[in-house]
Amino acid sequence: ILVREETSPDDVEGMYDSEGILTARGGMTSHAAVVARGWGRPCICGCRDIQIDEVGGMTITLKDGREMTFKEGDFLSLNGNTGEVLEGEQLVSPPAITGDLKTFMDWVDKLRDIDVLANADTPVDAREARKNGANGIGLCRTEHMFFLPERISQVRQLILGNEKQSAAALQELLSFQRNDFEGIFKEMDGLPVTIRLLDPPLHEFLPSLDDDIILASLANQLDTTVDELKEQVKAAEEVNPMLGLRGCRLGITRPSIIEMQTRAIIEAALNVIDSGIDAKADIMVPLVGKVEEFRNQAALIRSVAATVFGEHGTTCDFKVGTMIEIPRAALTAHEIAKEADFFSFGSNDLTQMTFGYSRDDVGSFVPAYLREGILMDDPFVTLDTEGVGQLIKMTVEKGRNIKPEMKIGVCGEHGGDPRSVHFFSNEAGLTYVSCSPFRVPIARLAAAQASVKKSFEM
């Protein structure tokens, strides 16, 4: 079990090798929670009763005030559903949809009116999603492909290197991404795969200024000094990165990244189609707030695709759509719908920006809000239908007034929450929900229950 104050991209290798993750800070949509959920790892974030000392171990303060200390080699068990940290080793069994449960889930699928897709970032994730009954991939987060050790060094070279070094890094990343996309298309043969272009701020990929080993290695890779490298890392930091240079803003200011990713997607689709696979690529532009931003990125994507088609002497179908995660995008959805092939709600960011709550810091006040009755639910767990929900319904209405058959879904964590699924199916009229591969069965059942409820209300 990986125990940390909070996680960062530097921890991804350790997270992957762990059987569970426990952090003192964070919440439902923080880095550790999102990554762990996609991999099916039990994860507890924002456990404020623990104190972590990398040398002395982890100290847990119990409700009666007593303290217990655990060190490397001691057994702990995590219940990711309840948030319980249990002393000792517990008996566990892997989940499987077989026998009577499989029969029941077949009945479920006959009843539901809304598709259930999965958030999957690798071929292994895609295989798990399909095994759990997903109708496709509603969110492939390309940045998660960059976190493996041999890849993150190339991302850092792209960000911090000179022009020649950055171009070389892009070529390496092109190969990695194309291979990943080919694997995902093969696993999802015949089903849609929605690929989100690079979204997070670039500084998230940069090493900590305290990590001397990584800094020394990177300085050697870039033929510079550690001191000069530290200055570059400091210069890349932003005061409020979640509202800074990320999403389509990154694509507009660093178009070479989008060109590389688009080429990887289209080349991968053409390669697997040649081998008999039915690849269905939907390319999604993140963090659009103005139609002009989408128009800029869509033109670049279609231009690169046309170039690749000319090089290969063949074409394939693909769609270009956008995430709706900024309130302004919801308010002007009728304008964006004229340009976009589909919408997908990024409900995590949409909730964050509508409430003005930092999703990584809600653990410091949301429990008090729940106790005082200010909030009835954590809005990052169950969708706020009064506020955020109204933006979603308005977007759907505006979008389908322009394109009546427009595909509109949701790919935030709310896509796997049963109560939220009821809203998306019965009130918002979405085409699909998308959630972690391991929450797909829950979403399938919730979608069927929503359909049954709607039939009784008619």
N, C-alpha and C positions, 0 to 999 in steps of 0.2 A: 504494500500500500504506500503510495506516494503522499507524504504529509508536507504541506507547504503553507506559508502565510497566504500567498496567492500564486497563481501560475502565470507564466508568460510563454511566448513561442519557444524560448530556450528550453523549456521543460517538456516539450512534446515527446522527445525520445523516451524520457523517463515515464511520461504518462502512458505511452503506448506499451511499455514493458510492465506496467503495473496492473494489478488485478482490481484496484480501487484507488480513489483519489479523495483526499480530505484536505480542505483549506479553511483557514480562519476567516478569510474575507471572501466577498463575492455573493452571488445570488443565482437565481434560476437561469439567467441568460449571460452569466459571466464566462470568461474564456474557458475555465476548467469544466464548467457544466455543459457548455455547448459541445466541446471536443469529446468529453467522456460519453455524452449521450449518443453521439454519432457512432462511437466505437462499442457501445453496449457495456461500458464500464460503470459499476456503481460509483456514485460521486456525491459527496456532501460538501456544499459550499457555504461559507458564512457561518461556520461553527465558532461563535464568539467566545465559547467557554474553554477554548484551548489556547495555550501559549507554546510557541515553537522555538526551540533552541537547537540549531543544527548539530551542536556538540553534546549538549546535555539531554536531548530528547524532547518529547512532547508531554506537557503537563495539562491534564484535564481537571477543571474545577466542577465538582458535582453539585447538585441542587442543594445538598445539606452543607455546602461549604468545604467539604473535604477535597483534597487534591490527590490525584493519582498520576504517576509518571510512567511513560512507556518509552522504551529505547529500541534501536534497531534490533530486529530479531524477535521482539515480543509480538504476540498474536493479537490483532484487532479484527473485528468484522464490521462491515458497513451495510446498513439497510438504506439503499438509495431512495426507496419509496417513502419511508417514514422519517428519514434523517437521523436514525439512531446509530450511535457509535457503541458497539458491543465489545466487551472484554472477552478475549479468547477466540478460539476457532469454532465456527458454526457449521452445521451440516447444510450443504447447498446442492442444488441439482440444476442442470441447464434446462432452459425452457424449450419446448418443442410443440409444434402444432400437428398432432397426429390423432388417430382414432376418433373418438366422439367429438373432441374439440374441432378437428378438421371438418367433420360433418356439420357441426354447428356453424362454423365460420363460412361454409359454403351457403348455408341458409341466409346468413347475414348479408353476403354479397348480392344475393338476389333481391334483397329489400332496399338497399341504400340507393339514394339518388345522386350522390356526389362521389367523385373518384377520390381515392386515397393514394397519394404518392409519397415518396420518401426523400429525405435530405441525405444524400450519399455523396461522398467525395473520392472514393476509390473503387476499383473493381470488386474488392472484397465487400465493401459496404453495399454495393449494388446487388451482389449475389445474395446477401442477407436480406436486403429489402424485397427482392423478388420472392425469396423463400417465405417471407412473412406476408405475402399477398399484395405488395405494392403494385399500382397500375402505371408506374413510371417513376422518374426522378423529378421532383419539383424544385430541388435546389442542390446544385453541385457547387460547393464553395472552392473556387480554384486556389485561394490562398492556402487552404489546408494541404494542398499538394506540395507546397513549398517548405513545409516545416521539417521534413526529413533532413538529417545532418548533411548529406552530400548535396542537397538542394539549397538549403538556407544559406550556405556559403556563397552560392552563385547569386542568390537574391541580394545578399549584402554587397557582392561585387557590382551588381547592376546599380545599386543605389549609391555606393560610395566610390566606385572606380572612375577612371577617366573614360573618354569617349570610346577608345579601343577596347578597354576592359569591359565596359558596359555592353558593347555590341557582342563580345565573346560570350558573356554571361547569358544574354538573350538567346543565343544559338543553343547553349546547353539547356536552358529552360524550355525552349521550343521542343526539343527532343523528349524531355521528361513529360511535358504536358501532352504531347501528341500520343505517346505510348499509353498514358493514363486514360485519355479519352477513348482510344481504341479499345482498351479493356472494358471500360464502362459501357460503350456502345454494344460490344459483344454480349455482355451480361444482360443488357436490357433490350435485346433484339426485338424490334417491332414496337417498343414502347417509347414514349417521349422522354428526352433527357434535357432538362433545363439547366444551362450552365451559366452561373453568374460570373461576370468578369471581376477582376481584382477589386476588392472593396476596402480593406482596412488601411489605415495610415501606414506609410512605408516605415515609419520609425518603429513600428511593432516588430519588424524583422531584425532590427539592429541589436547588437549585443549590449549587455549591461556594462556600464563604465567600471564596475567592480570586478568584472570577469577577465582577469589578466591573461589567462590561458587562451581564451577565444580571441581576445584583442591582439595578442602577440601573433597568433596564427593568421588572423585576417590581415594584419599589417604586412606580414611576410608575403601573403597572397597578392596584395595590392602594391607591393614594393614601396612601402611608406613606413613611417615611424609610428609607434604606439601613441605618442603625444599628438601627432598630426591627426591620427585616426580618431582619437578622443574628441578633438575639436570638431571634426566632421559630424560625429555622432551627436554632440551637444547642439550643433547648428541645425540638425534635423528634427530636434524636439519641438513639439508644439504645446502651447498653453492649454488648448482644449481640442485634442486630436480627434475626438469623435465628431466634432463639427468643423474639422479642418480639411486638410488635403487628403481626401479619401474618395472612394467611389468614382463617379463620372468626372469629378474634378481632377482626380489623378489621371484618368484617361485623356482628358483634354490637355493637361499640361505635360504629360509624358506619353504621347500617342504611340511610341514604339512598343510599349507594354501591351496595349490593346491590339496592335498589329500582330505581335507575336502570338497572343492568345487566340485571336480569330483564325490565324493561319493554322495553329495547332488543332483547333476544333474542326475546321473545314477539311484539312488534310486527313485527319483521323476518320472523319465520316466517309470521305471518298475511298480511303484504303479499305475500310471494313465492308463497304458496299461492294467493292470489287471481289470480296471473298464470300458474298452472298448474304451479308448481314443487312437488316433493314434498320439503318441508323436514322433517328429522328432528332435533329438538333434544334433546340430553342436557345438562343443567345440572349442573356438578360443583362441590361445596363443598370448598375446600382446607383442609388442616392440621387436620382433625378428630381430637381425641384422646378425647373423651367423646361418648356418644350424645346427651347433652343439647345439646351444641353443634350437632350435625347437626339435631336436632329443631327447635331455634330457627331455624336458617337455612332449613330445608325449609319450615317454616310460613310464613315471610316470603315465600319464592319463590312458593309456591302461592297465597298471598293476593294478591300483585301480579298473578300470571297471571290469577286470577279477576276482578280489577278490569279488566284489559285486555280480557278476553273480553267482559265486560259492556259496555265502551265500544264494542267493534267489532261486537258482536252475533253473534259466531261464535267457535269454539274450535279448538284443534289439540292433537294429542298431544305430550307432552314427558315426559322422565324427569328425576328428581332423584337424583343419586348423590354419592359422595364419593371423594376420594383417600385411600388408605391410605399414609401416609408417616411416621406417628409410631408407635413400637413399641406404645404403649398401645392404639392403634386396632386393631392386629393382634391383641392379646391379648383384646380385647373385641369382635371382629368379629361374634360371634353376636348381640350386642345391637344393633349398628349395622345389621346386615343386616335386622332387623325393620322398620327405618325407610327404608332406602335402596333405590333401584331397581337400582343397579349399584355396583361397586367399580372403582377404577383405582389401581394402585400407582404412587406417585411414588417411583421407585426411587432417584433421586438423594438426596432428603432422607431416605428410609428408610435408605439406606446411611450417610449422614452421622450420623444420630442413633443408629444401632445401633453403629457403630464409635466414635462420639465424635470423628470426624475432620472438621475444617472443609474442605469441598470446595474452597474458594478458596485454601487454604494447604497443600494436600497436597504441592505441589512441593518443599517444604522438607525433607520426611522420607521420602516414599514411595519415591523412587529408592534411598535407603539401605536401606530395608526390603526392596526387591526384590533388591538386591545381597546382603544378608545372609541371604536366604531366609526372612525373617519373613513376608513376603507372597509368594505365587507370581504374583499378578496385581494390577494396580491395581484396587481394588474399585469405582472409579467408571467403569471401562472394561468390565470383565467381572464379572458378578454374583458375589458371595460366596455360593455355594450352601450352605455349611456353617452360616452364621449368618443372614444376611439371607434366604437362600433358605428356611430353616426357618420364618421368620416368614411368608413368602409362602404356603408350603404350608399352614400352620396357618390362615391367614386364609381361604384358598379352602375348606378343609374346614369351618370354622366357618360361613362364609357360605352354603355350599350345603347344609349341614344344615338351615338355616332356609328357604332358597329354592333348591331343586335346580337350577333353570334359570338362576340368576343370572348375568348377564354380568359377567365379571371380566377386566380387562386390565392392561397396564402401559404407562405413557407416559413413563418416564424414558429416559435415554440408552441404557440397557441394551437397550431394544427394538430397536436396530439392530446389536447385537453378536452375531455368529453363535453363539458358544458359549452366551451367555445365552439366545438364542432357543431353542436345544435344550432348555434347562432349562424355560423357560416352556411349551413345547409338550409335552414328553414326561413331565416330572416334576410340574410345578405344575398342568397342565391348564387353562391360561388360555384365554379365548375369543379374545383378540387381543393383538398387540404393536403399539405405535405408536412411530414414530421420525421423524427428519428426512425431508422429501420426497425428498432425494437419497440416503438410505440405504434407501429402500423396496425397490429391486431386491435389495439384499444380504439384507434380512430375508426377502423372498419365497423366495429360494434357500435360506437357512438353514432356513426352516420346512419346505420340501420335503425337504431332507436329513434333518431330524429325523424326519419321517414315514417315510422309507425306512428309517432306522436302527431305528425302533420296530417296523416290520413284520418286520425280520430278527430282532429280539430276542424276538418273540412265539412 
